């Protein structure tokens, strides 16, 4: 009996030592993550607006319909009298100079119908065409340069969830979100603490210092620390699309009612306006919250 107790004592001591070492390692890791986060936030405050390099051939998506100049009006001749050409500047109506008459590029000139009425041609507007899906994302101020892959979802019984397993060395473009170059919500999700952790800098950017974020409601907070930063998206052809961050939210996603989780997911729903939405988790050592970054086309 005494021998058994004596044999157990070294094991107990070894387990205690291992536990102490693991706690120490966790403390060092946590301290380093916090140190990195503070350094990143300090640099963001010093340069609140990222200066994007001027590319030689940048394509900024045109997301509004082209305005067509008004069609010049043509006087309608009387049904019983054929129109006559004035012989002098004072006879009848003077014809406007050709050089100053606006000529719409997408509108036909009205033609005179046999009945004597002017039939205007329908006005057409240019509609932007989709430019494909993003294949690369770059956020210079956060030192993010990551591959973008298409991300679908998996079904488990009656529930469906996004298939984050494809994001081992990339971030994911939600397959049901908008492509580039047209109105809609381009949604991209990424990990913050596993695999490549491409969106870790986004997670580290959320400020923990007092006064650096504002409460929206019981489950939502907002910060402006990322406002003004530029995001570049690229398609397979190498075309560049620029966005500027305007909103940054932290959403509580663990231990909340189903209604709140549905509300959180509304950030990923389709929109009528053009925007880019980034999604990741917070904090780096846990996943209790979701971080949402909302950016819109253009640069500061």
C-alpha positions, -999 to +999 in steps of 0.1 A: +000+000+000+028+024+010+046+014-022+016+022-043+013+057-027+050+062-033+046+054-070+017+077-074+034+107-059+059+113-088+030+110-113+011+136-094+040+159-092+046+154-130+010+163-138+012+194-116+044+205-134+028+199-168-003+218-158+018+248-146+038+248-179+006+247-199-008+276-180+024+295-184+025+289-221-012+299-224-004+331-205+026+339-228+005+333-259-024+354-246+000+382-237+016+381-271-017+383-289-028+413-268+006+430-275+001+425-312-034+437-311-024+469-292+004+476-317-020+472-346-046+495-331-020+521-323-009+521-359-044+524-372-051+554-350-019+571-363-030+566-399-068+566-398-071+566-436-051+541-457-034+556-488-040+531-516-013+529-543-023+544-576-026+514-601-018+519-637-050+503-648-077+504-621-112+494-628-137+511-604-171+495-609-198+518-623-229+510-603-253+537-614-272+538-647-258+561-673-277+594-677-288+600-713-289+637-724-324+649-733-334+645-769-337+679-787-374+686-795-385+689-831-414+713-840-444+693-851-457+705-885-494+710-891-512+681-906-525+702-936-493+721-943-459+706-953-430+721-934-410+746-955-373+754-952-367+790-942-346+809-968-333+835-944-325+837-907-357+856-901-381+834-920-399+808-899-380+791-872-342+792-873-325+758-872-301+754-842-264+752-851-254+716-857-223+719-835-243+727-804-271+701-807-267+673-781-266+639-797-273+611-773-251+581-779-277+555-769-309+572-783-321+573-819-332+605-835-370+608-837-384+601-872-415+617-888-443+592-892-466+593-923-494+607-902-474+638-895-466+630-858-431+626-843-425+592-828-396+593-803-373+563-801-371+545-767-343+557-744-319+530-735-294+531-706-262+511-701-264+484-675-232+473-658-222+437-665-209+414-638-171+411-638-169+377-621-162+368-585-133+380-564-102+357-564-079+379-542-084+405-514-058+430-503-061+454-473-028+473-471-033+489-437-039+455-421-013+437-442-039+413-455-032+397-489-053+365-493-067+342-519-105+342-522-123+309-530-160+301-536-177+289-504-210+270-502-227+253-473-233+219-458-266+204-446-269+186-413-304+173-410-327+203-412-300+228-406-275+243-430-243+261-423-214+276-442-187+252-452-157+268-435-136+238-442-126+251-476-109+281-459-077+264-450-054+288-469-079+313-482-110+334-474-144+325-488-168+344-511-204+333-503-217+317-535-251+333-531-237+368-527-231+394-554-203+392-580-181+422-588-191+452-608-228+453-602-251+464-573-254+439-545-237+426-514-203+409-519-198+388-488-165+373-478-158+353-446-125+343-431-109+326-401-093+346-373-074+319-353-072+286-372-056+274-405-041+305-422-061+329-400-062+354-429-087+377-411-068+377-378-058+414-382-095+423-385-102+405-352-072+422-336-084+456-348-114+456-325-106+481-297-109+470-261-099+504-246-127+525-231-142+551-254-130+534-286-164+517-294-201+526-289-230+504-278-257+501-304-280+477-285-277+448-260-260+426-286-243+450-310-213+474-307-198+497-332-163+512-338-149+537-363-113+525-360-113+510-395-133+537-412-115+551-443-093+521-449-092+508-485-099+473-496-089+460-530-107+430-547-094+414-579-112+391-603-096+364-624-087+388-652-067+409-627-092+439-627-091+458-594-122+470-575-117+494-547-139+498-516-137+521-485-147+508-450-176+528-435-189+505-407-174+481-382-196+460-358-191+435-331-221+411-327-226+388-297-232+354-313-229+329-284-257+324-258-281+347-276-317+341-287-324+327-322-340+360-332-307+378-325-287+353-345-311+358-374-306+396-370-268+391-370-271+371-403-290+400-419-256+416-426-250+388-452-283+392-470-286+406-506-288+444-509-300+468-536-270+490-531-233+481-539-213+470-508-187+446-495-192+428-462-164+410-444-172+385-416-149+369-390-148+360-353-137+377-321-116+375-300-086+358-313-086+333-284-123+325-287-153+328-310-180+344-288-187+373-312-189+380-349-171+410-365-187+427-395-169+451-418-191+471-443-173+489-472-187+507-502-172+512-537-146+540-543-116+554-525-114+584-501 
